[in-house]
Amino acid sequence: MSRPTLSVAPLRLPDFLEQKCQALLEGIQRADSMNVALLAEQRAAGFTEALEWLQVMPPAQTEDLFVLYERALTGRIAELGS
C-alpha cells in the first residue's frame, strides 16, 4: 500500500479543520479498493459541502479542498488499477 503523498497543509486551513480534512484525504489515499476509495472521497466531499453550506471558510478554500480530494481519488484509482 502506498503512503499518502498529498496534503491539505498548502491550503492553510483553519487549525480546527486541518486535522480532520487531512484524515479524510488520507482515507482516500489509503483505500484498499476502488469502492473504498469512492466511499472515502464521497465522505470527504460531504464534509466539505457542509463546510461550504456553513460558510466556515472562503469559497476558494472550499473549492481547493474539492479539487484536492478529487486528485487523491484519481491517483488512488490509478494505483489500484495497475
ZAKOLGU-637107 format. One record per atom (N, C-alpha, C, O): chain; x, y, z; residue in three letters. Coordinates in steps of 0.02 Angstrom, whole numbers. Example, Ala and Ser with C-alpha at 12.3 -4.5 7.8 and 13.67 -1.06 7.14 Angstrom:
[drenvex 'A', [660, -284, 390], 'ala'];
[drenvex 'A', [615, -225, 390], 'ala'];
[drenvex 'A', [660, -165, 390], 'ala'];
[drenvex 'A', [712, -166, 423], 'ala'];
[drenvex 'A', [642, -112, 354], 'ser'];
[drenvex 'A', [684, -53, 357], 'ser'];
[drenvex 'A', [645, 2, 394], 'ser'];
[drenvex 'A', [670, 57, 402], 'ser'];
END
This chain:
[drenvex 'A', [42, -59, 0], 'met'];
[drenvex 'A', [0, 0, 0], 'met'];
[drenvex 'A', [45, 62, 0], 'met'];
[drenvex 'A', [93, 65, 38], 'met'];
[drenvex 'A', [29, 111, -42], 'ser'];
[drenvex 'A', [70, 170, -47], 'ser'];
[drenvex 'A', [55, 218, 11], 'ser'];
[drenvex 'A', [2, 216, 42], 'ser'];
[drenvex 'A', [104, 260, 23], 'arg'];
[drenvex 'A', [96, 309, 77], 'arg'];
[drenvex 'A', [61, 371, 49], 'arg'];
[drenvex 'A', [69, 388, -9], 'arg'];
[drenvex 'A', [23, 405, 91], 'pro'];
[drenvex 'A', [-9, 467, 68], 'pro'];
[drenvex 'A', [43, 517, 44], 'pro'];
[drenvex 'A', [94, 527, 77], 'pro'];
[drenvex 'A', [28, 548, -11], 'thr'];
[drenvex 'A', [75, 597, -39], 'thr'];
[drenvex 'A', [47, 667, -42], 'thr'];
[drenvex 'A', [85, 716, -45], 'thr'];
[drenvex 'A', [-19, 674, -42], 'leu'];
[drenvex 'A', [-50, 740, -44], 'leu'];
[drenvex 'A', [-63, 764, 27], 'leu'];
[drenvex 'A', [-69, 724, 73], 'leu'];
[drenvex 'A', [-66, 830, 34], 'ser'];
[drenvex 'A', [-77, 860, 100], 'ser'];
[drenvex 'A', [-122, 921, 94], 'ser'];
[drenvex 'A', [-122, 955, 43], 'ser'];
[drenvex 'A', [-160, 933, 146], 'val'];
[drenvex 'A', [-201, 993, 149], 'val'];
[drenvex 'A', [-161, 1054, 174], 'val'];
[drenvex 'A', [-186, 1110, 172], 'val'];
[drenvex 'A', [-101, 1043, 198], 'ala'];
[drenvex 'A', [-61, 1097, 228], 'ala'];
[drenvex 'A', [-54, 1158, 182], 'ala'];
[drenvex 'A', [-60, 1214, 206], 'ala'];
[drenvex 'A', [-41, 1149, 117], 'pro'];
[drenvex 'A', [-35, 1209, 74], 'pro'];
[drenvex 'A', [-99, 1251, 69], 'pro'];
[drenvex 'A', [-96, 1309, 48], 'pro'];
[drenvex 'A', [-155, 1223, 88], 'leu'];
[drenvex 'A', [-218, 1260, 84], 'leu'];
[drenvex 'A', [-226, 1309, 142], 'leu'];
[drenvex 'A', [-269, 1353, 140], 'leu'];
[drenvex 'A', [-184, 1303, 192], 'arg'];
[drenvex 'A', [-186, 1347, 251], 'arg'];
[drenvex 'A', [-256, 1351, 281], 'arg'];
[drenvex 'A', [-285, 1405, 289], 'arg'];
[drenvex 'A', [-282, 1293, 297], 'leu'];
[drenvex 'A', [-349, 1289, 327], 'leu'];
[drenvex 'A', [-346, 1312, 399], 'leu'];
[drenvex 'A', [-292, 1312, 430], 'leu'];
[drenvex 'A', [-403, 1332, 427], 'pro'];
[drenvex 'A', [-404, 1348, 499], 'pro'];
[drenvex 'A', [-381, 1287, 539], 'pro'];
[drenvex 'A', [-395, 1230, 520], 'pro'];
[drenvex 'A', [-346, 1299, 592], 'asp'];
[drenvex 'A', [-318, 1245, 633], 'asp'];
[drenvex 'A', [-370, 1193, 653], 'asp'];
[drenvex 'A', [-355, 1133, 653], 'asp'];
[drenvex 'A', [-430, 1215, 669], 'phe'];
[drenvex 'A', [-481, 1168, 692], 'phe'];
[drenvex 'A', [-506, 1122, 637], 'phe'];
[drenvex 'A', [-541, 1073, 651], 'phe'];
[drenvex 'A', [-489, 1136, 574], 'leu'];
[drenvex 'A', [-510, 1094, 518], 'leu'];
[drenvex 'A', [-454, 1053, 487], 'leu'];
[drenvex 'A', [-467, 1001, 457], 'leu'];
[drenvex 'A', [-394, 1076, 494], 'glu'];
[drenvex 'A', [-338, 1044, 457], 'glu'];
[drenvex 'A', [-331, 970, 473], 'glu'];
[drenvex 'A', [-323, 930, 428], 'glu'];
[drenvex 'A', [-334, 952, 536], 'gln'];
[drenvex 'A', [-325, 881, 555], 'gln'];
[drenvex 'A', [-381, 837, 526], 'gln'];
[drenvex 'A', [-367, 783, 500], 'gln'];
[drenvex 'A', [-442, 859, 529], 'lys'];
[drenvex 'A', [-499, 820, 503], 'lys'];
[drenvex 'A', [-494, 814, 427], 'lys'];
[drenvex 'A', [-503, 759, 400], 'lys'];
[drenvex 'A', [-480, 868, 393], 'cys'];
[drenvex 'A', [-475, 866, 320], 'cys'];
[drenvex 'A', [-417, 823, 298], 'cys'];
[drenvex 'A', [-422, 788, 247], 'cys'];
[drenvex 'A', [-361, 825, 334], 'gln'];
[drenvex 'A', [-304, 782, 317], 'gln'];
[drenvex 'A', [-322, 708, 327], 'gln'];
[drenvex 'A', [-304, 666, 287], 'gln'];
[drenvex 'A', [-358, 694, 380], 'ala'];
[drenvex 'A', [-379, 624, 393], 'ala'];
[drenvex 'A', [-425, 599, 337], 'ala'];
[drenvex 'A', [-419, 542, 315], 'ala'];
[drenvex 'A', [-470, 642, 313], 'leu'];
[drenvex 'A', [-514, 622, 258], 'leu'];
[drenvex 'A', [-473, 610, 194], 'leu'];
[drenvex 'A', [-486, 563, 157], 'leu'];
[drenvex 'A', [-425, 653, 182], 'leu'];
[drenvex 'A', [-381, 645, 124], 'leu'];
[drenvex 'A', [-342, 580, 128], 'leu'];
[drenvex 'A', [-336, 544, 78], 'leu'];
[drenvex 'A', [-315, 566, 185], 'glu'];
[drenvex 'A', [-276, 504, 194], 'glu'];
[drenvex 'A', [-320, 443, 186], 'glu'];
[drenvex 'A', [-297, 391, 162], 'glu'];
[drenvex 'A', [-383, 448, 206], 'gly'];
[drenvex 'A', [-429, 392, 196], 'gly'];
[drenvex 'A', [-437, 375, 123], 'gly'];
[drenvex 'A', [-441, 316, 105], 'gly'];
[drenvex 'A', [-438, 425, 81], 'ile'];
[drenvex 'A', [-442, 413, 9], 'ile'];
[drenvex 'A', [-378, 381, -16], 'ile'];
[drenvex 'A', [-380, 332, -53], 'ile'];
[drenvex 'A', [-322, 408, 5], 'gln'];
[drenvex 'A', [-257, 385, -20], 'gln'];
[drenvex 'A', [-238, 315, 5], 'gln'];
[drenvex 'A', [-197, 282, -26], 'gln'];
[drenvex 'A', [-268, 294, 60], 'arg'];
[drenvex 'A', [-252, 228, 89], 'arg'];
[drenvex 'A', [-303, 174, 71], 'arg'];
[drenvex 'A', [-296, 117, 92], 'arg'];
[drenvex 'A', [-354, 192, 33], 'ala'];
[drenvex 'A', [-407, 144, 17], 'ala'];
[drenvex 'A', [-377, 82, -16], 'ala'];
[drenvex 'A', [-331, 87, -57], 'ala'];
[drenvex 'A', [-405, 24, 3], 'asp'];
[drenvex 'A', [-378, -39, -24], 'asp'];
[drenvex 'A', [-418, -67, -82], 'asp'];
[drenvex 'A', [-404, -121, -106], 'asp'];
[drenvex 'A', [-469, -30, -104], 'ser'];
[drenvex 'A', [-507, -50, -163], 'ser'];
[drenvex 'A', [-538, 13, -193], 'ser'];
[drenvex 'A', [-541, 66, -162], 'ser'];
[drenvex 'A', [-561, 6, -255], 'met'];
[drenvex 'A', [-593, 63, -288], 'met'];
[drenvex 'A', [-656, 84, -251], 'met'];
[drenvex 'A', [-669, 144, -243], 'met'];
[drenvex 'A', [-696, 36, -228], 'asn'];
[drenvex 'A', [-757, 53, -192], 'asn'];
[drenvex 'A', [-742, 91, -127], 'asn'];
[drenvex 'A', [-776, 139, -111], 'asn'];
[drenvex 'A', [-692, 69, -92], 'val'];
[drenvex 'A', [-673, 103, -30], 'val'];
[drenvex 'A', [-648, 174, -45], 'val'];
[drenvex 'A', [-663, 221, -9], 'val'];
[drenvex 'A', [-610, 181, -99], 'ala'];
[drenvex 'A', [-586, 247, -119], 'ala'];
[drenvex 'A', [-644, 294, -137], 'ala'];
[drenvex 'A', [-645, 352, -116], 'ala'];
[drenvex 'A', [-692, 268, -174], 'leu'];
[drenvex 'A', [-750, 308, -192], 'leu'];
[drenvex 'A', [-791, 329, -131], 'leu'];
[drenvex 'A', [-813, 386, -126], 'leu'];
[drenvex 'A', [-800, 282, -85], 'leu'];
[drenvex 'A', [-837, 299, -24], 'leu'];
[drenvex 'A', [-800, 351, 18], 'leu'];
[drenvex 'A', [-830, 396, 46], 'leu'];
[drenvex 'A', [-734, 343, 23], 'ala'];
[drenvex 'A', [-694, 391, 61], 'ala'];
[drenvex 'A', [-697, 460, 30], 'ala'];
[drenvex 'A', [-701, 511, 65], 'ala'];
[drenvex 'A', [-696, 463, -37], 'glu'];
[drenvex 'A', [-700, 528, -71], 'glu'];
[drenvex 'A', [-768, 559, -60], 'glu'];
[drenvex 'A', [-774, 620, -51], 'glu'];
[drenvex 'A', [-820, 519, -62], 'gln'];
[drenvex 'A', [-888, 545, -51], 'gln'];
[drenvex 'A', [-896, 571, 21], 'gln'];
[drenvex 'A', [-929, 621, 33], 'gln'];
[drenvex 'A', [-865, 536, 68], 'arg'];
[drenvex 'A', [-866, 559, 138], 'arg'];
[drenvex 'A', [-832, 628, 144], 'arg'];
[drenvex 'A', [-857, 673, 176], 'arg'];
[drenvex 'A', [-774, 634, 111], 'ala'];
[drenvex 'A', [-737, 696, 112], 'ala'];
[drenvex 'A', [-776, 752, 78], 'ala'];
[drenvex 'A', [-779, 808, 102], 'ala'];
[drenvex 'A', [-807, 736, 21], 'ala'];
[drenvex 'A', [-847, 785, -15], 'ala'];
[drenvex 'A', [-907, 808, 26], 'ala'];
[drenvex 'A', [-923, 867, 28], 'ala'];
[drenvex 'A', [-939, 761, 60], 'gly'];
[drenvex 'A', [-996, 779, 102], 'gly'];
[drenvex 'A', [-976, 825, 159], 'gly'];
[drenvex 'A', [-1012, 873, 175], 'gly'];
[drenvex 'A', [-920, 810, 190], 'phe'];
[drenvex 'A', [-894, 853, 244], 'phe'];
[drenvex 'A', [-880, 923, 216], 'phe'];
[drenvex 'A', [-896, 973, 248], 'phe'];
[drenvex 'A', [-850, 926, 158], 'thr'];
[drenvex 'A', [-832, 990, 127], 'thr'];
[drenvex 'A', [-895, 1028, 107], 'thr'];
[drenvex 'A', [-896, 1089, 113], 'thr'];
[drenvex 'A', [-946, 993, 83], 'glu'];
[drenvex 'A', [-1009, 1026, 67], 'glu'];
[drenvex 'A', [-1040, 1058, 130], 'glu'];
[drenvex 'A', [-1068, 1112, 127], 'glu'];
[drenvex 'A', [-1034, 1024, 186], 'ala'];
[drenvex 'A', [-1059, 1052, 249], 'ala'];
[drenvex 'A', [-1020, 1115, 267], 'ala'];
[drenvex 'A', [-1050, 1164, 289], 'ala'];
[drenvex 'A', [-955, 1113, 258], 'leu'];
[drenvex 'A', [-914, 1172, 273], 'leu'];
[drenvex 'A', [-935, 1230, 227], 'leu'];
[drenvex 'A', [-940, 1288, 249], 'leu'];
[drenvex 'A', [-948, 1214, 164], 'glu'];
[drenvex 'A', [-969, 1265, 116], 'glu'];
[drenvex 'A', [-1037, 1294, 137], 'glu'];
[drenvex 'A', [-1045, 1355, 136], 'glu'];
[drenvex 'A', [-1084, 1252, 154], 'trp'];
[drenvex 'A', [-1150, 1274, 173], 'trp'];
[drenvex 'A', [-1148, 1318, 236], 'trp'];
[drenvex 'A', [-1184, 1367, 241], 'trp'];
[drenvex 'A', [-1105, 1299, 282], 'leu'];
[drenvex 'A', [-1099, 1337, 345], 'leu'];
[drenvex 'A', [-1056, 1399, 338], 'leu'];
[drenvex 'A', [-1051, 1440, 384], 'leu'];
[drenvex 'A', [-1025, 1407, 279], 'gln'];
[drenvex 'A', [-981, 1464, 265], 'gln'];
[drenvex 'A', [-926, 1471, 317], 'gln'];
[drenvex 'A', [-913, 1525, 343], 'gln'];
[drenvex 'A', [-895, 1414, 330], 'val'];
[drenvex 'A', [-842, 1411, 380], 'val'];
[drenvex 'A', [-777, 1442, 354], 'val'];
[drenvex 'A', [-736, 1466, 393], 'val'];
[drenvex 'A', [-767, 1440, 289], 'met'];
[drenvex 'A', [-707, 1467, 259], 'met'];
[drenvex 'A', [-723, 1497, 191], 'met'];
[drenvex 'A', [-778, 1487, 165], 'met'];
[drenvex 'A', [-676, 1533, 162], 'pro'];
[drenvex 'A', [-689, 1564, 97], 'pro'];
[drenvex 'A', [-705, 1512, 43], 'pro'];
[drenvex 'A', [-678, 1457, 45], 'pro'];
[drenvex 'A', [-748, 1530, -5], 'pro'];
[drenvex 'A', [-766, 1484, -59], 'pro'];
[drenvex 'A', [-706, 1456, -97], 'pro'];
[drenvex 'A', [-707, 1398, -118], 'pro'];
[drenvex 'A', [-654, 1495, -106], 'ala'];
[drenvex 'A', [-595, 1471, -142], 'ala'];
[drenvex 'A', [-561, 1413, -104], 'ala'];
[drenvex 'A', [-538, 1366, -136], 'ala'];
[drenvex 'A', [-559, 1417, -39], 'gln'];
[drenvex 'A', [-530, 1363, 0], 'gln'];
[drenvex 'A', [-573, 1300, -5], 'gln'];
[drenvex 'A', [-547, 1244, -10], 'gln'];
[drenvex 'A', [-637, 1309, -3], 'thr'];
[drenvex 'A', [-683, 1252, -9], 'thr'];
[drenvex 'A', [-672, 1218, -77], 'thr'];
[drenvex 'A', [-668, 1157, -80], 'thr'];
[drenvex 'A', [-668, 1257, -129], 'glu'];
[drenvex 'A', [-657, 1229, -196], 'glu'];
[drenvex 'A', [-589, 1193, -199], 'glu'];
[drenvex 'A', [-584, 1141, -230], 'glu'];
[drenvex 'A', [-538, 1222, -168], 'asp'];
[drenvex 'A', [-473, 1190, -166], 'asp'];
[drenvex 'A', [-476, 1121, -132], 'asp'];
[drenvex 'A', [-442, 1074, -154], 'asp'];
[drenvex 'A', [-516, 1116, -80], 'leu'];
[drenvex 'A', [-525, 1051, -47], 'leu'];
[drenvex 'A', [-558, 1000, -94], 'leu'];
[drenvex 'A', [-535, 943, -98], 'leu'];
[drenvex 'A', [-611, 1021, -128], 'phe'];
[drenvex 'A', [-643, 977, -176], 'phe'];
[drenvex 'A', [-594, 952, -228], 'phe'];
[drenvex 'A', [-593, 893, -244], 'phe'];
[drenvex 'A', [-553, 997, -254], 'val'];
[drenvex 'A', [-504, 979, -306], 'val'];
[drenvex 'A', [-452, 931, -277], 'val'];
[drenvex 'A', [-433, 883, -310], 'val'];
[drenvex 'A', [-429, 944, -217], 'leu'];
[drenvex 'A', [-379, 901, -186], 'leu'];
[drenvex 'A', [-406, 830, -175], 'leu'];
[drenvex 'A', [-372, 781, -189], 'leu'];
[drenvex 'A', [-467, 825, -151], 'tyr'];
[drenvex 'A', [-497, 759, -141], 'tyr'];
[drenvex 'A', [-506, 723, -207], 'tyr'];
[drenvex 'A', [-496, 662, -211], 'tyr'];
[drenvex 'A', [-525, 758, -259], 'glu'];
[drenvex 'A', [-533, 728, -325], 'glu'];
[drenvex 'A', [-465, 704, -352], 'glu'];
[drenvex 'A', [-461, 650, -382], 'glu'];
[drenvex 'A', [-414, 743, -343], 'arg'];
[drenvex 'A', [-346, 722, -364], 'arg'];
[drenvex 'A', [-325, 659, -327], 'arg'];
[drenvex 'A', [-296, 614, -357], 'arg'];
[drenvex 'A', [-339, 657, -262], 'ala'];
[drenvex 'A', [-322, 598, -223], 'ala'];
[drenvex 'A', [-359, 537, -249], 'ala'];
[drenvex 'A', [-329, 483, -255], 'ala'];
[drenvex 'A', [-423, 545, -263], 'leu'];
[drenvex 'A', [-463, 489, -288], 'leu'];
[drenvex 'A', [-436, 464, -355], 'leu'];
[drenvex 'A', [-427, 404, -365], 'leu'];
[drenvex 'A', [-424, 510, -400], 'thr'];
[drenvex 'A', [-399, 492, -467], 'thr'];
[drenvex 'A', [-332, 455, -461], 'thr'];
[drenvex 'A', [-322, 405, -495], 'thr'];
[drenvex 'A', [-288, 481, -418], 'gly'];
[drenvex 'A', [-224, 448, -409], 'gly'];
[drenvex 'A', [-230, 379, -378], 'gly'];
[drenvex 'A', [-196, 332, -399], 'gly'];
[drenvex 'A', [-274, 373, -329], 'arg'];
[drenvex 'A', [-281, 308, -295], 'arg'];
[drenvex 'A', [-312, 257, -342], 'arg'];
[drenvex 'A', [-291, 199, -342], 'arg'];
[drenvex 'A', [-362, 276, -381], 'ile'];
[drenvex 'A', [-392, 229, -428], 'ile'];
[drenvex 'A', [-340, 207, -480], 'ile'];
[drenvex 'A', [-339, 149, -499], 'ile'];
[drenvex 'A', [-298, 253, -502], 'ala'];
[drenvex 'A', [-245, 235, -549], 'ala'];
[drenvex 'A', [-197, 184, -518], 'ala'];
[drenvex 'A', [-176, 137, -551], 'ala'];
[drenvex 'A', [-179, 195, -455], 'glu'];
[drenvex 'A', [-134, 148, -420], 'glu'];
[drenvex 'A', [-166, 80, -412], 'glu'];
[drenvex 'A', [-134, 29, -422], 'glu'];
[drenvex 'A', [-229, 80, -394], 'leu'];
[drenvex 'A', [-263, 16, -384], 'leu'];
[drenvex 'A', [-274, -22, -448], 'leu'];
[drenvex 'A', [-277, -83, -448], 'leu'];
[drenvex 'A', [-280, 14, -502], 'gly'];
[drenvex 'A', [-291, -17, -567], 'gly'];
[drenvex 'A', [-229, -46, -599], 'gly'];
[drenvex 'A', [-234, -85, -646], 'gly'];
[drenvex 'A', [-171, -27, -574], 'ser'];
[drenvex 'A', [-109, -51, -605], 'ser'];
[drenvex 'A', [-83, -115, -573], 'ser'];
[drenvex 'A', [-32, -141, -594], 'ser'];
END
